[in-house]
């Protein structure tokens, strides 16, 4: 029984690890606690369920709506600044590029395309969601205080939940397993291939993000912005572009999470809030800055959730969220106040 609970806990922890990486990445670059991270993951899962049912995913209309608003805002900003030469590029970047996965989804809906192609399209369909929503709601107040940004992120979550209810309805959905079968490790113990896929995907993606941050110019720009926004700006790094890249990476991770967890649990339009909160607990254990500590925190949250569900299914979420209290007490006791950071934030 302990091995089964540990296996489930590690599988859940692998999902929270990916979500925690996304939340730490967005917070370290933009100072935004990206509350709607789980909502984007749910959109990917529900889009895949729509593909399997032979329907066009309603996510297409949501992406089109967000893209139209973002293009309008960008054209209005450039028009007020008299910078008309950049308007075609803005229409291309904020309008036409997000439309590409929508066109792909349109061509795949109702077809007999391979399942892997539909999974890939469901992931790509949600990639523009976070950057577009951030352009509309967060970029205009990028220099506001962290509390204001947190409130804006909460508003974004409720907006996504409302759109999810309108487009997908209140019914829950579960998709087919990406990998069938089990791996027998004894006479009474076996691990499903879907669980192995979840853990393996988390390990591979974690390694890929490590290499991305260490050896690519974009990754180093993201790290520089996370360490010191003012210093990064002085050496030519544009915070708006690094923020856009952070939201793109977060959306990609959320899409992967959505298609990974959809076969093992029924997801509703508002299931993303719980996913985001548990990833937030892991990110808090890492101080919203440390990826290794966030990874350890995610595994701990997953195992605690698994054993908590075995002890009391009704209280498993309460047990996980209760971890926040001692973690916050310890972190606030050892926190070092830095005058430089305060001055930088106030600028």
ZISULQUI-V836237 format. One record per residue. N is the residue number from 0. PHI is phi in degrees with one decimal (999 if undefined). PSI is psi as a letter, one per 40 degrees, with the letter a starting at -180 (none if undefined). NEAR is the number of other C-alpha atoms within 10 Angstrom. Layout:
# ZISULQUI-V836237
N,PHI,PSI,NEAR / N,PHI,PSI,NEAR
This chain:
# ZISULQUI-V836237
0,999,d,9 / 1,-63.2,d,8 / 2,-63.6,d,11 / 3,-64.5,d,14 / 4,-65.4,d,19 / 5,-63.5,d,17 / 6,-62.9,d,21 / 7,-62.8,d,19 / 8,-65.0,d,21 / 9,-67.5,d,25 / 10,-63.9,d,25 / 11,-65.2,d,24 / 12,-62.9,d,31 / 13,-63.8,d,27 / 14,-66.6,d,26 / 15,-66.5,d,31 / 16,-62.4,d,32 / 17,-63.8,d,24 / 18,-65.7,d,33 / 19,-64.6,d,33 / 20,-59.6,d,29 / 21,-62.8,d,25 / 22,-69.7,d,30 / 23,-65.7,d,30 / 24,-61.6,d,29 / 25,-65.2,d,27 / 26,-66.6,d,20 / 27,-67.3,d,23 / 28,-91.8,d,26 / 29,-118.0,e,26 / 30,65.7,f,22 / 31,-104.2,h,24 / 32,-77.7,h,24 / 33,-77.1,g,27 / 34,-58.2,d,24 / 35,-78.4,e,26 / 36,-56.0,d,31 / 37,-65.6,d,27 / 38,-64.6,d,30 / 39,-64.0,d,30 / 40,-61.8,d,32 / 41,-65.5,d,30 / 42,-60.3,d,34 / 43,-63.3,d,33 / 44,-64.2,d,33 / 45,-69.7,d,29 / 46,-65.4,d,32 / 47,-64.0,d,30 / 48,-62.3,d,25 / 49,-65.8,d,22 / 50,-58.8,d,24 / 51,-66.0,d,21 / 52,-83.6,e,13 / 53,84.5,e,14 / 54,-107.9,i,17 / 55,-77.0,h,20 / 56,-61.0,h,26 / 57,-62.1,e,18 / 58,-57.5,d,24 / 59,-56.6,d,21 / 60,-69.0,d,13 / 61,-66.0,d,19 / 62,-62.4,d,24 / 63,-63.1,d,19 / 64,-64.8,d,13 / 65,-64.1,d,23 / 66,-64.8,d,27 / 67,-63.4,d,17 / 68,-66.5,d,18 / 69,-63.7,d,24 / 70,-62.3,d,22 / 71,-60.3,d,16 / 72,-65.1,d,16 / 73,-68.4,d,19 / 74,-64.3,d,19 / 75,-63.8,d,13 / 76,-64.2,d,14 / 77,-67.6,d,15 / 78,-65.3,d,14 / 79,-65.1,d,10 / 80,-82.0,e,9 / 81,73.1,e,10 / 82,-95.8,g,11 / 83,-73.1,d,12 / 84,-67.1,d,10 / 85,-90.7,e,13 / 86,-64.2,d,17 / 87,-57.8,d,11 / 88,-64.5,d,11 / 89,-65.7,d,18 / 90,-64.4,d,18 / 91,-66.0,d,13 / 92,-72.6,d,15 / 93,-94.6,e,23 / 94,-115.0,d,23 / 95,-78.9,d,17 / 96,-61.8,d,13 / 97,-62.5,d,24 / 98,-75.6,d,19 / 99,-60.3,d,13 / 100,-63.8,d,22 / 101,-65.8,d,26 / 102,-64.6,d,12 / 103,-62.8,d,17 / 104,-63.6,d,24 / 105,-60.6,d,15 / 106,-73.5,d,12 / 107,-87.0,d,19 / 108,-60.6,h,18 / 109,79.4,e,15 / 110,-92.8,i,13 / 111,-99.4,f,10 / 112,-65.4,i,12 / 113,-59.8,i,9 / 114,-60.8,d,14 / 115,-62.9,d,10 / 116,-66.2,d,12 / 117,-68.6,d,23 / 118,-62.3,d,24 / 119,-61.4,d,16 / 120,-68.3,d,22 / 121,-62.4,d,30 / 122,-68.4,d,26 / 123,-64.8,d,22 / 124,-65.0,d,29 / 125,-94.9,e,32 / 126,-58.0,d,26 / 127,-77.2,e,23 / 128,-62.9,d,25 / 129,-64.9,d,27 / 130,-60.6,d,26 / 131,-66.9,d,27 / 132,-65.0,d,21 / 133,-66.4,d,22 / 134,-62.0,d,25 / 135,-79.5,d,20 / 136,-103.5,d,16 / 137,-102.5,d,21 / 138,-61.6,d,18 / 139,-63.3,e,10 / 140,-120.3,f,14 / 141,-61.8,d,19 / 142,-94.7,e,15 / 143,-74.0,i,15 / 144,-69.6,i,13 / 145,-61.4,d,16 / 146,-65.9,d,12 / 147,-64.5,d,15 / 148,-64.2,d,22 / 149,-63.7,d,17 / 150,-64.8,d,14 / 151,-64.8,d,20 / 152,-65.3,d,22 / 153,-64.5,d,16 / 154,-61.6,d,15 / 155,-62.7,d,23 / 156,-61.3,d,22 / 157,-65.8,d,17 / 158,-63.6,d,15 / 159,-63.5,d,22 / 160,-62.1,d,23 / 161,-64.9,d,15 / 162,-64.6,d,16 / 163,-62.6,d,23 / 164,-65.4,d,15 / 165,-69.4,d,13 / 166,-86.3,d,17 / 167,-105.7,e,20 / 168,81.8,i,12 / 169,-82.4,e,12 / 170,-73.8,i,10 / 171,-87.0,i,15 / 172,-138.1,i,19 / 173,-137.7,h,19 / 174,-100.9,i,23 / 175,-72.7,i,14 / 176,-65.3,h,15 / 177,-71.1,d,17 / 178,-132.1,h,13 / 179,-93.3,i,9 / 180,95.9,i,11 / 181,-134.5,i,14 / 182,-112.9,h,12 / 183,-76.0,h,11 / 184,-114.3,e,9 / 185,166.5,a,7 / 186,-69.2,d,6 / 187,-123.4,e,7 / 188,-133.5,h,12 / 189,-143.1,i,15 / 190,-114.6,h,16 / 191,-72.0,i,14 / 192,-66.3,d,16 / 193,-64.3,d,20 / 194,-64.7,d,22 / 195,-62.3,d,17 / 196,-62.7,d,15 / 197,-63.5,d,22 / 198,-66.9,d,20 / 199,-64.3,d,14 / 200,-63.4,d,18 / 201,-64.2,d,24 / 202,-65.6,d,14 / 203,-66.0,d,11 / 204,-66.5,d,14 / 205,-60.6,d,19 / 206,-65.6,d,11 / 207,-64.4,d,12 / 208,-68.6,d,14 / 209,-61.5,d,13 / 210,-65.6,d,12 / 211,-62.6,d,15 / 212,-72.2,d,15 / 213,-86.0,d,13 / 214,-122.9,e,11 / 215,-115.2,i,11 / 216,-66.2,d,11 / 217,-64.7,d,16 / 218,-62.9,d,19 / 219,-67.7,d,15 / 220,-65.1,d,23 / 221,-64.7,d,27 / 222,-65.0,d,19 / 223,-62.6,d,21 / 224,-65.7,d,22 / 225,-67.2,d,21 / 226,-74.5,d,14 / 227,-155.1,h,14 / 228,-65.5,d,20 / 229,-67.9,d,15 / 230,-63.0,d,12 / 231,-63.6,d,18 / 232,-65.5,d,14 / 233,-67.6,d,9 / 234,-97.5,e,10 / 235,98.6,e,9 / 236,-83.5,h,19 / 237,-90.7,h,15 / 238,-57.8,d,21 / 239,-63.7,d,14 / 240,-72.4,d,13 / 241,-66.1,d,22 / 242,-63.8,d,26 / 243,-60.9,d,20 / 244,-65.5,d,20 / 245,-62.8,d,25 / 246,-67.8,d,29 / 247,-62.8,d,21 / 248,-62.6,d,20 / 249,-64.4,d,28 / 250,-64.3,d,28 / 251,-61.9,d,24 / 252,-61.8,d,26 / 253,-63.2,d,32 / 254,-62.6,d,30 / 255,-63.2,d,28 / 256,-60.8,d,28 / 257,-59.1,d,29 / 258,-75.4,d,29 / 259,-78.2,d,25 / 260,-91.5,e,24 / 261,-58.4,d,23 / 262,-74.6,e,19 / 263,-107.3,e,14 / 264,-149.5,i,12 / 265,-81.3,h,15 / 266,-110.5,h,23 / 267,-112.4,i,22 / 268,-61.8,d,25 / 269,-109.3,e,21 / 270,-72.7,e,17 / 271,-66.8,d,24 / 272,-64.4,d,19 / 273,-66.4,d,13 / 274,-60.9,d,21 / 275,-63.7,d,24 / 276,-66.6,d,21 / 277,-69.4,d,25 / 278,-66.7,d,32 / 279,-65.3,d,28 / 280,-60.2,d,25 / 281,-63.9,d,34 / 282,-67.2,d,31 / 283,-66.5,d,23 / 284,-59.1,d,26 / 285,-85.3,e,23 / 286,70.7,e,17 / 287,57.7,e,23 / 288,-134.8,d,20 / 289,-100.2,h,16 / 290,-70.8,d,21 / 291,-61.2,d,13 / 292,-67.1,d,17 / 293,-63.8,d,29 / 294,-63.0,d,26 / 295,-63.5,d,18 / 296,-62.7,d,24 / 297,-64.6,d,33 / 298,-64.1,d,23 / 299,-62.9,d,21 / 300,-62.9,d,27 / 301,-62.5,d,29 / 302,-66.4,d,22 / 303,-61.8,d,23 / 304,-65.3,d,26 / 305,-64.8,d,25 / 306,-69.5,d,19 / 307,-64.4,d,19 / 308,-66.1,d,16 / 309,-69.0,d,14 / 310,-74.6,d,11 / 311,-158.4,h,12 / 312,-61.9,d,13 / 313,-71.9,d,11 / 314,-106.8,e,13 / 315,-62.8,d,18 / 316,-69.1,d,17 / 317,-62.3,d,12 / 318,-62.4,d,17 / 319,-65.1,d,21 / 320,-69.4,d,15 / 321,-66.2,d,12 / 322,-63.7,d,16 / 323,-59.4,d,17 / 324,-63.6,d,9 / 325,-65.5,d,10 / 326,-63.7,d,16 / 327,-66.7,d,15 / 328,-64.1,d,11 / 329,-64.9,d,12 / 330,-67.3,d,14 / 331,-69.9,d,10 / 332,-69.1,d,9 / 333,-95.5,e,9 / 334,-66.6,i,10 / 335,-107.7,h,8 / 336,-75.9,h,8 / 337,-120.0,h,8 / 338,-65.8,d,8 / 339,-63.1,d,9 / 340,-66.1,d,10 / 341,-64.1,d,10 / 342,-63.2,d,9 / 343,-66.0,d,11 / 344,-67.4,d,14 / 345,-73.1,e,10 / 346,-77.4,none,8
